[in-house]
């Protein structure tokens, strides 16, 4: 499976690829009767979640670089993980009359009002990385991002195989931001897989807010209240890295005394996997910039895109991490 994102240079092939890897119906079209707007005159507003992790930083840099390369004016805002800040930014973009709005929602719910405002203003909205929970899917053109439930299932599959001979497995879960799509879905997919065997028990589950500091703090508390932990399942690498610090401070060996599974595959996480401190990582690529640019230019040209565009991703063992690290982009 190719871990690299599709090149923007192969424009014709990419349009086919977007449809091929997605499911759902065609959605949204841009441009108007007078023809497409020149690309260098387009203005796109992007409301980012924040800078809570290495993954998010890589995501921001990739998006900014892709729009700069395409010569599209990108107005960027950092919500600092607060929904009210994102809503304020989106309303500002509406007032400015941008051509398109893209954002990665802090949480799933509470977006209908502001998205209806964008719809009334005739500004197409693209969701990136995270989805919204709304009954009205006409409020956005498409959702570009990972299948978080599938990521949770991949983590669960590894756990089931790794502990095939165990009689009892005590698991602690470090959840992402409460209400965020990846936190909800990664927990759901994981639970679905391990739930088939009652020897697996999640003895504690708490949010670390996708941060390294949060992961460390939560893990410290879990170690005190749950002395017999076999596995940590962290919804992202940063929380897993924080958990490593807490485990080592408790005099235990991460990856041996307590095994660790995480999601993301950023460089720091991959290095910990190569070092044997993390045992398995499910990839969630942050490099969405070129695909987002393609969505915007396709709509501007009057074309259509799939309602759901799923990014291609893989998983990593220790050996695979060692091999991938020298050329890792993030």
LUMVO-112382 format. One line per 8 residues: number of its first residue (from 1); their letters; for each residue y, x, z of N, C-alpha, C. Coordinates in steps of 0.2 Angstrom, whole numbers, plus 2048, in hexadecimal, padded with zeros to 3 digits. Each point is the difference from the previous one (the first is absolute). Layout:
N
NUM) A) Y X Z Y X Z Y X Z; ...
//
This chain:
330
1) XXXXXXXX) 7FA 804 800 806 7FC 800 806 804 800; 804 7FF 7FC 806 804 7FF 805 7FE 805; 802 805 804 805 7FF 806 807 800 7FE; 801 803 7FA 807 801 7FD 803 7F9 7FE; 806 7FE 801 803 7FA 7FD 801 801 7F9; 800 7FA 7FC 801 800 7F9 806 803 7FE; 801 804 7FB 806 803 7FE 804 7FB 7FC; 807 801 802 805 7FC 7FD 801 801 7F8
9) XXXXXXXX) 7FE 806 7FE 801 802 7F9 7FB 7FC 7FC; 7FA 7FE 802 7FC 7FC 7FC 801 7F9 801; 806 7FE 7FD 803 7F9 802 7FB 7FB 7FD; 7FE 801 7FA 7FC 7FA 7FD 7F9 800 804; 7FD 805 801 7FA 800 804 801 7FD 807; 806 802 803 801 7FD 807 800 7F9 800; 803 7FD 7FB 801 7F8 800 7F9 7FD 800; 7FB 803 7FC 7FA 7FE 800 7FC 801 807
17) XXXXXXXX) 802 806 803 7FD 802 806 802 7FB 806; 806 7FE 800 803 7FC 805 7FC 7F9 800; 7FE 7FE 7FA 7FD 7FA 800 7F8 801 801; 7FE 806 7FE 7F9 801 801 7FE 801 808; 804 802 804 7FE 802 807 802 7FA 804; 803 7FB 7FE 803 7FB 804 7FC 7F9 7FF; 801 7FC 805 7FD 7F9 7FF 805 7FB 801; 7FF 7FA 7FD 805 7FB 801 803 7FE 7F9
25) XXXXXXXX) 805 7FC 800 803 7FE 7FA 806 804 7FE; 803 800 7FA 806 803 7FE 805 7FD 804; 805 804 801 806 7FE 804 806 804 7FE; 806 7FC 7FF 806 803 800 802 803 7F9; 806 7FF 7FE 802 803 7FA 808 802 801; 802 805 7FD 807 802 800 803 800 7FA; 806 803 7FF 804 800 7FA 803 7F9 7FF; 803 7FF 7FB 803 7F9 7FE 800 800 7F8
33) XXXXXXXX) 803 7FA 7FE 800 7FF 7F9 804 805 7FC; 805 804 803 803 805 7FD 7FD 807 7FF; 7FA 800 803 7FC 806 800 800 804 807; 7FC 805 800 800 804 807 806 803 801; 802 801 807 805 804 802 7FF 808 7FF; 804 804 7FE 7FF 807 800 7FE 802 806; 7FA 805 800 7FD 802 807 806 803 804; 804 804 7FD 805 804 804 805 7FB 803
41) XXXXXXXX) 800 7FA 7FE 805 7FB 803 7FD 7FC 806; 7F9 801 800 7FD 7FC 806 801 802 807; 801 7FB 804 801 802 807 7FA 7FC 804; 7FD 804 804 7FA 7FD 804 802 802 808; 7FF 7FB 804 801 801 807 7F9 800 803; 7FF 805 804 7F9 801 804 801 800 807; 7FD 7FC 804 800 800 807 7FA 803 803; 800 806 803 7FA 803 802 7FF 7FE 808
49) XXXXXXXX) 7FA 800 802 7FE 7FF 807 804 804 804; 7FF 807 7FF 803 805 805 7FE 807 7FE; 7FF 804 805 7FD 807 7FF 7FB 801 806; 7FC 7FB 801 7FC 801 806 7FA 804 800; 7FE 803 7FA 7FA 804 7FF 801 805 7FA; 7FC 804 7FF 800 805 7FB 7FE 7FC 7F9; 7FC 7FB 801 7FF 7FC 7FA 806 7FD 7FD; 804 7FD 805 806 7FC 7FE 805 805 7FD
57) XXXXXXXX) 801 806 803 805 805 7FD 7FE 802 7F9; 7F9 801 7FF 7FE 801 7F9 801 7FB 7FB; 7FF 7F9 803 801 7FA 7FB 808 800 7FE; 804 801 805 807 800 7FF 802 805 7FA; 7FE 807 801 802 805 7FC 7FD 7FF 7F9; 7FA 7FD 7FF 7FD 7FF 7FA 804 7FA 7FC; 802 7FB 804 804 7FA 7FD 806 803 7FD; 804 804 804 806 802 7FF 800 805 7FA
65) XXXXXXXX) 7FB 804 800 7FF 805 7FA 7FE 7FC 7F9; 7FC 7FB 801 7FE 7FC 7FA 806 7FD 7FD; 804 7FD 804 806 7FC 7FD 805 805 7FD; 801 806 804 805 805 7FD 7FD 803 7F9; 7FA 801 800 7FD 802 7F9 801 7FB 7FB; 800 7FA 802 800 7FA 7FB 808 7FF 7FE; 804 803 804 807 7FF 7FF 802 7F9 802; 7FD 7FD 805 802 7F9 802 803 801 807
73) XXXXXXXX) 806 7FC 801 804 801 806 7FC 7FC 806; 7FE 804 805 7FC 7FD 806 805 800 806; 801 7FA 802 803 7FF 807 7FB 800 805; 800 804 805 7FB 801 805 802 7FF 807; 7FC 7FC 804 802 7FF 807 7FA 801 804; 801 802 806 7FA 802 805 801 7FB 806; 7FB 7FB 801 801 7FB 805 7FE 802 807; 7FE 806 800 7FE 803 807 7FB 7FB 804
81) XXXXXXXX) 7FB 7FE 7FC 7FB 7FB 802 802 7FA 803; 806 7FE 7FE 802 7F9 803 801 7FB 7FA; 7FD 7FA 801 801 7FB 7FA 807 7FE 7FF; 804 7FF 805 807 7FE 800 804 805 7FB; 7FE 806 801 804 805 7FC 7FE 800 7F8; 7F9 7FE 7FF 7FE 7FF 7F9 803 7FA 7FD; 801 7FB 804 803 7F9 7FE 807 801 7FE; 803 804 804 807 802 7FF 801 804 7FA
89) XXXXXXXX) 7FC 805 7FF 800 804 7FA 7FF 7FC 7F9; 7FB 7FB 801 7FF 7FC 7FA 806 7FB 7FE; 803 7FE 805 805 7FB 7FF 806 804 7FD; 801 806 802 805 805 7FE 7FF 801 7F8; 7F9 801 7FE 7FF 801 7F9 801 7FA 7FC; 7FF 7FA 803 801 7FA 7FD 808 7FF 7FE; 804 802 805 807 7FF 800 803 805 7FB; 7FC 806 7FF 803 805 7FB 7FD 7FE 7F9
97) XXXXXXXX) 7FC 7FC 800 7FE 7FE 7F9 7FB 805 7FD; 7FC 803 803 7FB 805 7FD 7FC 7FC 7FB; 7FC 804 7FC 7FC 7FD 7FB 7F9 7FE 803; 7FE 804 804 7F9 7FF 804 800 802 807; 7FC 7FD 804 7FF 802 807 7F9 802 801; 7FF 805 803 7F9 802 802 800 802 808; 7FB 7FE 803 800 802 807 7F8 800 803; 7FF 804 805 7FA 800 804 801 7FC 807
105) XXXXXXXX) 7FE 7FA 800 801 7FC 806 7FE 803 807; 804 800 805 7FE 803 806 7FB 7FC 803; 800 7F9 800 7FB 7FC 802 7FF 7FB 7FA; 7FA 7FB 801 7FE 7FC 7FB 805 7FA 7FF; 802 7FD 806 803 7F9 800 808 801 801; 803 7FA 7FF 807 7FF 801 804 802 7FA; 7FE 800 7FA 803 802 7FA 803 7FB 7FB; 7FD 7FA 801 802 7FB 7FB 807 7FE 7FF
113) XXXXXXXX) 804 800 806 807 7FF 7FF 804 805 7FB; 7FF 806 802 804 805 7FC 7FD 801 7F9; 7F9 7FF 7FF 7FE 800 7FA 802 7FA 7FB; 801 7FB 803 802 7FA 7FD 808 801 7FE; 803 804 804 807 802 7FE 800 804 7F9; 7FB 805 800 800 805 7FB 7FE 7FC 7F9; 7FB 7FB 801 7FE 7FC 7FB 805 7FB 7FD; 804 7FE 804 806 7FC 7FE 805 804 7FC
121) XXXXXXXX) 801 806 802 804 805 7FD 7FD 802 7F9; 7FA 7FF 7FF 7FD 802 7FA 7FE 807 800; 7FF 803 806 7FE 807 801 7F8 801 801; 7FC 802 7FB 7F9 801 802 7FF 805 805; 7FB 7FE 804 7FE 804 806 7F9 803 7FF; 7FF 806 802 7F9 804 7FF 7FF 802 807; 7FA 7FE 803 7FD 803 806 7FC 806 7FF; 801 805 804 7FD 806 7FF 7FC 802 807
129) XXXXXXXX) 7FA 803 800 7FC 802 805 7FE 7FA 805; 804 7FC 802 7FE 7FA 804 802 7F9 7FD; 7FC 7FB 802 801 7FA 7FE 804 7FB 805; 802 7FA 7FD 803 7FC 805 7FB 7FA 800; 801 7FC 806 7FC 7FA 801 804 7FA 7FF; 800 7FE 7F9 804 7FA 7FE 7FC 7FB 7FC; 801 7FA 801 7FC 7FB 7FC 803 800 7F9; 806 802 7FF 804 800 7F9 7FF 807 7FD
137) XXXXXXXX) 7FC 801 7FC 7FF 807 7FD 805 801 7FA; 804 7FA 7FE 805 801 7FB 806 804 803; 800 802 806 806 803 803 7FF 808 7FF; 7FB 802 7FD 800 807 7FE 7FC 800 7F9; 801 806 7FC 7FD 800 7FA 7F9 803 800; 7FF 805 804 7FA 804 801 7FF 803 807; 7FA 802 802 7FF 804 806 7FC 806 7FD; 804 806 801 7FD 806 7FE 7FE 804 806
145) XXXXXXXX) 7F9 801 801 7FE 804 806 7F9 800 801; 7FE 803 806 7F8 801 801 7FD 7F9 803; 7FA 800 7FF 7FC 7FB 803 7FE 802 807; 804 7FE 805 7FF 802 807 7F9 7FD 803; 7FE 7FB 7FE 7FA 7FD 803 7FA 805 7FD; 800 802 7FA 7FB 804 7FD 800 807 804; 806 802 802 801 806 803 7FC 800 807; 801 7FA 804 7FD 7FF 806 7F8 800 7FF
153) XXXXXXXX) 7FE 7FD 7FB 7F9 800 7FE 7FD 807 7FF; 804 804 7FC 7FD 806 7FF 800 804 806; 804 800 805 800 803 807 7FA 7FD 803; 7FF 7FA 800 7FA 7FD 804 7F9 802 7FD; 800 801 7F9 7FA 802 7FD 7FE 807 802; 805 804 801 7FE 807 802 7FE 800 807; 803 7FC 805 7FE 7FF 807 7F9 7FE 800; 7FE 7FB 7FC 7F9 7FD 800 7FB 805 7FE
161) XXXXXXXX) 802 804 7FB 7FB 806 7FE 800 805 805; 806 802 803 800 806 804 7FC 7FF 807; 801 7F9 802 7FC 7FF 807 7FA 7FB 7FF; 7FD 802 7FA 7FA 7FC 7FE 7FA 800 806; 800 806 803 7FA 801 805 803 7FE 807; 806 7FF 801 803 7FF 807 7FD 7F9 802; 800 7FF 807 7FE 7FA 803 806 7FC 802; 806 803 802 806 7FD 802 806 805 7FE
169) XXXXXXXX) 805 7FC 7FD 806 804 7FD 806 7FD 803; 804 803 804 806 7FE 803 806 802 7FC; 804 7FC 7FD 805 801 7FB 807 7FE 803; 805 805 800 807 7FE 801 803 800 7F9; 805 7FB 800 803 7FF 7FA 808 801 801; 803 804 7FC 807 801 800 803 7FD 7FB; 803 7FA 801 803 7FB 7FB 807 803 7FE; 801 7FE 7F9 807 801 7FE 805 7FB 803
177) XXXXXXXX) 806 800 7FD 805 7FB 802 7FE 7F9 801; 801 7FD 805 7FE 7F9 801 803 7FB 7FB; 7FC 7FD 7FD 802 7FB 7FA 801 803 7F9; 7FF 807 800 800 803 7F9 7FA 7FF 7FD; 800 7FF 7F9 7FA 7FE 7FC 7FB 806 801; 801 806 7FF 7FB 805 801 7FC 800 807; 804 7FF 805 7FD 7FF 807 7FB 7FA 800; 802 7FA 7FD 7FC 7FA 801 7FA 801 7FB
185) XXXXXXXX) 801 803 7FA 7FB 800 7FB 7FB 806 802; 802 805 802 7FC 806 802 7FB 7FE 805; 803 7FC 805 7FC 7FE 806 7FB 7FB 7FE; 802 7FC 7FB 7FB 7FA 7FE 7FA 803 7FC; 802 805 7FB 7FB 803 7FC 7FB 804 804; 802 803 805 7FC 804 804 7FB 7FC 805; 803 7FB 803 7FD 7FB 804 7FA 7FD 7FC; 802 7FE 7FA 7FB 7FC 7FC 7F9 805 7FF
193) XXXXXXXX) 801 806 7FF 7FB 805 7FE 7FC 801 807; 803 802 805 7FC 802 806 7FE 7FA 804; 803 7FA 7FF 7FE 7FA 803 7F9 7FE 7FE; 7FD 803 7FB 7F9 7FE 7FE 7FB 803 805; 802 804 805 7FB 803 804 804 800 807; 7FD 7FD 805 803 7FF 807 800 807 804; 7FD 805 7FD 800 806 804 807 803 800; 804 7FE 7FB 807 803 7FF 804 7FB 804
201) XXXXXXXX) 804 803 804 805 7FC 805 807 803 800; 805 7FD 7FE 807 802 801 802 7FF 807; 800 805 804 801 7FF 807 808 800 802; 804 802 7FB 807 800 801 803 800 7F9; 806 7FC 7FF 803 800 7FA 808 7FF 802; 804 805 7FE 807 7FF 801 804 804 7FB; 806 7FD 7FF 805 803 7FB 803 807 802; 800 804 7FB 803 807 801 806 800 7FB
209) XXXXXXXX) 801 7FA 7FD 806 7FF 7FC 800 805 7FA; 7FB 803 7FE 7FF 804 7FA 803 807 801; 802 802 807 803 806 801 7FB 805 804; 802 806 7FF 7FC 805 804 801 800 807; 806 7FF 802 801 7FF 807 7FD 7FA 803; 800 7FB 7FC 7FD 7F9 803 7F8 801 800; 7FD 804 7FB 7F9 801 801 7FE 804 806; 804 805 801 7FF 804 806 800 7FC 807
217) XXXXXXXX) 806 7FC 800 801 7FC 806 7FA 7FB 802; 7FE 7FD 7FA 7FB 7FB 801 7FA 803 801; 7FE 805 7FD 7FA 804 801 7FF 802 807; 805 803 803 800 802 807 7FE 7FB 805; 803 7FA 7FF 7FF 7FA 804 7F9 7FE 7FF; 7FD 800 7FA 7F9 7FE 7FE 7FB 804 803; 802 807 800 7FB 804 803 7FF 7FF 808; 806 7FE 803 7FF 7FF 807 7FC 7FA 802
225) XXXXXXXX) 801 7FB 7FC 7FD 7F9 801 7F9 7FF 7FD; 7FE 805 7FB 7FA 7FF 7FD 7FD 807 7FF; 7FC 802 806 7FE 807 800 7FA 802 7FB; 7FD 7FB 7FD 7FB 801 7FB 802 7FE 7F9; 804 803 7FD 802 7FF 7F9 7FC 804 7FB; 7FD 7FD 7FB 7FC 804 7FB 804 801 7FA; 805 7FB 7FE 804 800 7FA 807 7FD 801; 804 804 7FC 807 7FD 7FF 801 7FE 7F9
233) XXXXXXXX) 802 7FA 7FF 802 7FE 7F9 807 7FF 800; 804 804 7FD 807 800 800 803 7FD 7F9; 804 7FB 800 803 7FD 7FA 804 805 7FB; 802 806 803 803 805 7FB 7FE 807 803; 802 805 7FC 7FE 807 802 805 802 806; 806 7FD 800 805 803 805 7FD 7FD 807; 7FE 7FA 801 7FD 7FE 807 7FA 804 801; 7FC 802 7FB 7FA 804 801 802 806 803
241) XXXXXXXX) 805 803 7FD 802 807 802 803 800 807; 803 7FA 802 802 800 807 7FA 7FF 805; 7FB 7FC 7FD 7FA 800 804 7FD 806 802; 800 805 7FB 7FD 806 800 803 804 806; 807 800 800 804 803 806 7FD 7FD 807; 800 7FA 800 7FE 7FD 807 7F9 802 801; 7FB 800 7FB 7F9 802 802 800 807 802; 803 804 7FD 800 807 802 803 801 806
249) XXXXXXXX) 805 7FD 802 803 800 807 7FC 7FE 805; 7FB 7FC 7FE 7FB 7FD 805 7FA 805 801; 800 805 7FC 7FB 805 801 7FA 7FF 7FB; 801 7FB 7FB 7FB 7FE 7FC 801 803 7F9; 7FB 800 7FC 800 803 7F9 800 7FA 7FB; 806 800 7FD 801 7FA 7FB 7FB 802 7FA; 7FD 7FB 7FD 7FB 801 7FA 7F9 801 803; 7FF 802 806 7FA 801 803 7FE 7FC 806
257) XXXXXXXX) 804 801 805 7FF 7FB 806 802 7F9 7FE; 805 7FF 7FC 803 7FA 7FE 801 801 7F9; 7FD 7FC 7FC 801 800 7F8 806 7FC 7FE; 803 802 7FB 806 7FD 7FE 800 7FE 7F8; 802 7FA 7FF 801 7FD 7F9 807 7FE 7FF; 803 802 7FB 807 7FE 7FF 801 7FD 7F9; 806 7FE 7FE 802 7FD 7FA 806 804 7FE; 801 802 7F9 806 803 7FD 7FE 806 7FC
265) XXXXXXXX) 7FE 805 803 7FF 807 7FD 806 804 7FE; 805 800 804 805 804 800 7FE 807 802; 804 805 7FE 7FE 807 801 7FE 802 807; 804 7FE 805 7FE 801 807 7FA 7FD 802; 7FE 7FA 7FE 7FA 7FD 801 7FA 803 7FC; 802 802 7FA 7FA 804 7FC 7FF 807 803; 805 803 803 7FF 806 803 7FB 800 807; 802 7FA 803 7FC 7FF 806 7F9 7FE 7FF
273) XXXXXXXX) 7FF 7FD 7FA 7F9 7FE 7FD 7FD 807 7FE; 803 804 7FD 7FD 806 7FE 7FE 805 806; 804 7FF 805 7FF 804 806 7FB 7FD 805; 7FD 7FA 7FE 7FB 7FC 804 802 7FC 805; 807 7FF 801 803 7FC 806 800 7F9 7FE; 800 7FE 7F9 7FF 7F9 7FE 7FA 801 7FC; 7FC 7FA 800 7F9 800 7FD 800 7FD 7F9; 805 7FC 7FF 800 7FC 7F9 807 7FD 7FF
281) XXXXXXXX) 802 800 7FA 807 7FD 7FE 7FF 7FB 7FA; 803 7FA 801 800 7FC 7FA 807 801 7FD; 800 801 7FA 807 801 7FC 804 7FA 7FF; 806 801 801 805 7FB 7FF 806 804 7FD; 801 800 7F9 804 804 7FD 808 7FD 800; 804 805 802 807 7FE 801 804 800 7F9; 7FD 803 7FB 803 802 7FA 801 7FA 7FB; 804 7FB 802 801 7FA 7FC 806 800 7FB
289) XXXXXXXX) 804 805 800 806 800 7FD 7FF 7FF 7F8; 7FC 804 7FD 7FF 7FF 7F8 7FE 7F9 7FF; 7FB 7FD 804 7FE 7FA 7FE 805 7FA 801; 804 801 805 806 7FC 802 805 800 7FA; 802 806 7FE 804 801 7FA 7FD 7FC 7FA; 7FA 801 7FF 7FD 7FD 7FA 801 7F8 801; 7FF 7FD 806 800 7F9 801 807 7FE 7FE; 805 804 802 807 7FE 7FF 802 800 7F9
297) XXXXXXXX) 7FE 805 7FC 802 801 7F9 7FC 7FB 7FC; 7FA 7FE 802 7FC 7FB 7FC 803 7F9 801; 803 7FF 806 803 7F9 801 807 800 7FC; 803 806 800 807 801 7FD 7FF 7FF 7F8; 7FA 802 7FE 7FF 7FF 7F8 7FD 7F9 7FE; 800 7FC 805 7FD 7F9 7FF 7F9 7FF 801; 7FD 805 802 7F8 800 801 7FE 7FD 806; 7FA 7FF 801 7FD 7FD 806 7FB 805 804
305) XXXXXXXX) 800 7FF 806 7FB 805 804 7FB 7FB 804; 7FB 803 802 7FB 7FC 805 804 7FF 806; 7FD 7FA 803 803 7FE 807 7FE 805 805; 7FA 803 7FF 7FE 805 805 7FD 806 7FD; 804 806 801 7FE 806 7FD 7FD 805 806; 7FA 802 7FF 7FC 803 806 800 808 7FE; 802 804 804 800 807 7FF 7F9 803 801; 7FE 805 7FC 7FA 803 801 7FF 805 805
313) XXXXXXXX) 7FB 800 804 800 805 806 7F9 802 801; 7FF 805 804 7F9 802 802 7FF 801 807; 7FB 804 802 7FF 802 807 7FF 807 801; 800 803 806 7FF 807 801 7FC 802 805; 7FB 804 7FF 7FC 804 805 803 807 802; 7FE 803 805 802 807 801 800 804 7FA; 7FB 801 7FD 7FF 804 7FA 805 7FE 7FA; 801 7FA 7FF 804 7FD 7FB 807 802 802
321) XXXXXXXX) 802 7FF 806 807 802 802 801 807 7FF; 7FC 805 802 801 807 7FF 801 801 7F8; 7FC 7FD 7FC 801 801 7F9 807 7FD 7FD; 802 7FA 803 806 7FD 7FD 806 803 803; 800 803 806 806 802 803 805 805 7FC; 7FD 805 7FC 805 804 7FD 804 7FD 7FB; 7FE 7FA 7FD 804 7FD 7FB 803 7F9 802; 800 7FF 807 802 7FA 802 807 7FF 7FF
329) XX) 802 7FA 7FE 808 7FF 7FE 803 7FE 806; 7FD 7FD 805 804 7FD 806 7FC 801 807
//
